[in-house]
Amino acid sequence: MEQSKKGQVIALAKADPFLTVKDLAREARTTTRYVRTILSEAQLSLHEMRRSYARRLQGSVHATRTKEDFPVQEELTITKVAGSKLTPSVPSWVDLELFQASKVQKSSSPLCYEQLVTPEQLTIRVEPCNLRELLPVSCRGKLEVGGQKARIVPAPEKLSDALGLPETTQVVKLTTFLTVEDQPVALEIKWFGLEGVVLQWSKLRPELEVRLGS
């Protein structure tokens, strides 16, 4: 019976090292003194187990970041990408070769990394306020927001470096579908550091406003 109780205490501590001695005693239906004795005899330290758990968690976040990592260009860069590899996917673009413009928007507040993917020909400009200005004039005047999606995700490593963010940080990934007469024209993706960022929607504006604030 005692061995079973001892095994239960050890199993509980290993499964969740953030349980306190009092919590372990309550779960195992024993005394706090007995729990301390068991942990001491097994040479287990809740403090060290918590630190180990935190290191494993940090490693897991780093692995996720590395898996989702991609090149980050600080200056305006235009490359070609296959529509079949686009995420999120646009069904009508799957068989197309697309243009992707990328740039760190240093003059924006908050600082962000912006990507624009489109099947349309892009016009190079020296310092575009936003990448939508690279789209053909025939599109720009008719652009509408077909939908927006904001997610909080682990920051890719190169993105953290470009935006001056701490390691293992999180970012806001704002995806905007741009249409002309209900047809998809461009996919805009903006990445912002999470801290201090406010997303605000108003009936007076066609899309989310991103700003720093409280």
C-alpha positions in Angstrom: 0.0 0.0 0.0 2.8 2.3 0.9 4.7 1.6 -2.3 1.6 2.4 -4.3 1.2 5.7 -2.5 4.8 6.5 -3.1 4.5 5.7 -6.8 1.4 7.9 -7.0 3.2 10.9 -5.5 6.2 10.5 -7.9 3.9 10.1 -10.9 1.9 13.2 -10.0 5.0 15.3 -9.5 6.6 14.2 -12.8 3.3 14.7 -14.7 2.9 18.3 -13.4 5.9 19.7 -11.6 3.9 22.9 -11.0 1.8 21.2 -8.4 2.7 22.3 -4.9 3.5 19.9 -2.1 0.1 20.6 -0.7 -1.5 19.9 -4.0 0.4 16.6 -4.3 -0.7 15.6 -0.8 -4.3 16.3 -1.6 -4.3 14.4 -4.9 -2.5 11.4 -3.3 -4.7 11.6 -0.2 -1.7 11.8 2.2 0.2 14.4 4.3 2.5 17.1 3.1 5.2 15.6 5.4 4.9 12.3 3.6 5.1 13.9 0.2 8.3 15.8 1.2 9.8 12.5 2.5 9.0 10.7 -0.8 10.4 13.4 -3.0 13.6 13.6 -0.9 14.1 9.8 -1.0 13.6 9.8 -4.8 16.0 12.7 -5.1 13.3 14.8 -6.9 13.2 18.5 -6.6 10.0 20.3 -7.7 12.1 23.4 -8.4 14.5 21.6 -10.7 11.7 19.7 -12.4 9.9 23.0 -13.1 13.1 24.5 -14.6 13.5 21.4 -16.8 9.9 21.6 -17.9 10.4 25.3 -18.9 13.5 24.4 -20.9 11.6 21.7 -22.8 8.8 24.1 -23.5 11.2 26.7 -24.8 12.8 24.1 -27.0 9.4 23.1 -28.4 8.6 26.8 -29.2 12.0 27.1 -30.9 11.3 24.0 -33.0 8.0 25.4 -34.1 9.7 28.7 -35.1 12.3 26.9 -37.1 9.8 24.8 -38.9 7.8 27.9 -40.0 10.9 30.0 -40.7 11.3 31.9 -44.0 13.7 34.4 -45.5 13.0 38.0 -44.4 14.0 40.8 -46.7 14.4 44.2 -45.0 14.4 46.1 -48.4 11.8 45.8 -51.1 12.2 42.4 -52.8 10.1 40.8 -55.4 10.3 37.0 -56.1 8.1 34.4 -57.9 6.2 31.7 -55.9 4.1 28.8 -57.0 0.4 29.2 -56.3 0.3 25.5 -55.1 2.6 26.4 -52.2 0.7 29.4 -51.0 -0.6 29.4 -47.5 -3.5 30.1 -47.1 -4.3 28.7 -50.5 -6.4 30.5 -53.1 -8.0 27.8 -55.3 -8.0 29.8 -58.5 -4.2 30.5 -58.1 -3.1 26.9 -57.6 -1.8 26.5 -61.2 -0.4 30.0 -61.5 3.1 31.5 -60.9 2.7 34.4 -58.5 4.7 37.5 -57.6 5.6 38.1 -54.0 6.7 41.5 -52.8 8.3 41.7 -49.3 9.6 44.5 -47.2 10.1 45.6 -43.6 7.9 48.7 -43.2 10.3 50.8 -41.0 8.2 54.0 -41.2 5.0 52.3 -40.0 3.8 52.3 -36.5 3.9 49.6 -35.3 6.9 48.3 -37.2 5.9 45.4 -39.4 7.0 43.0 -42.0 4.7 43.1 -45.0 4.2 40.5 -47.8 2.0 40.8 -50.9 1.3 37.9 -53.1 -0.6 38.4 -56.4 -0.8 37.1 -60.0 -0.8 40.7 -61.2 2.3 42.4 -62.7 3.9 44.6 -60.0 5.3 48.1 -60.6 8.5 48.9 -58.7 8.4 52.0 -56.6 11.3 53.4 -54.5 9.6 53.8 -51.1 6.0 52.5 -51.2 3.9 53.4 -48.1 2.4 50.0 -48.4 2.9 47.2 -51.0 -0.6 47.7 -52.4 0.9 50.7 -54.3 2.8 48.2 -56.4 -0.4 46.8 -57.9 -1.6 48.0 -61.3 -3.5 51.3 -61.3 -6.5 49.5 -62.7 -6.7 47.4 -59.6 -5.8 49.9 -56.9 -8.8 52.1 -57.4 -11.2 49.2 -57.1 -9.6 47.2 -54.3 -11.9 45.8 -51.6 -11.2 43.8 -48.5 -12.7 40.4 -49.1 -11.8 39.1 -45.6 -9.3 39.4 -42.8 -7.8 36.9 -40.3 -5.6 37.7 -37.4 -3.6 35.0 -35.6 -1.1 34.9 -32.8 1.8 32.6 -33.7 5.4 32.0 -32.6 7.7 34.4 -34.4 9.9 32.8 -37.1 13.5 33.3 -36.1 14.6 35.6 -39.0 11.5 37.7 -38.5 12.4 38.2 -34.8 15.8 39.5 -35.9 14.4 41.8 -38.5 11.8 43.4 -36.2 14.2 43.5 -33.2 12.0 41.1 -31.1 13.2 38.9 -28.3 13.7 35.1 -28.9 10.7 32.8 -28.4 8.4 35.8 -28.7 4.9 35.8 -30.4 3.7 37.9 -33.3 0.4 38.9 -34.8 -0.1 37.6 -38.3 -2.7 39.6 -40.1 -3.9 38.1 -43.4 -6.0 40.3 -45.7 -7.7 39.0 -48.9 -7.9 41.8 -51.5 -10.5 41.6 -54.3 -11.7 43.5 -57.3 -15.4 42.9 -58.2 -15.4 39.8 -55.9 -12.4 38.2 -57.7 -9.1 37.6 -55.7 -6.4 40.0 -56.7 -3.9 39.9 -53.8 -3.1 38.2 -50.5 -1.5 40.6 -48.0 0.2 39.3 -44.9 1.5 41.6 -42.2 3.5 40.5 -39.2 3.6 42.7 -36.0 5.3 42.2 -32.6 2.5 41.3 -30.1 3.4 43.6 -27.3 1.4 46.8 -27.3 -0.4 46.1 -30.5 -4.1 46.9 -30.7 -6.4 45.6 -33.4 -9.5 47.9 -33.8 -12.5 47.4 -36.0 -15.1 50.1 -36.8 -18.1 50.2 -39.0 -16.6 53.4 -40.5 -13.6 51.5 -41.9 -13.5 48.6 -44.3 -10.7 46.8 -42.5 -9.0 46.4 -39.2 -6.8 49.2 -37.9 -3.5 48.2 -36.3 -1.9 50.6 -33.9 0.1 50.8 -30.7 -1.9 51.6 -27.6 -3.6 50.2 -24.5 
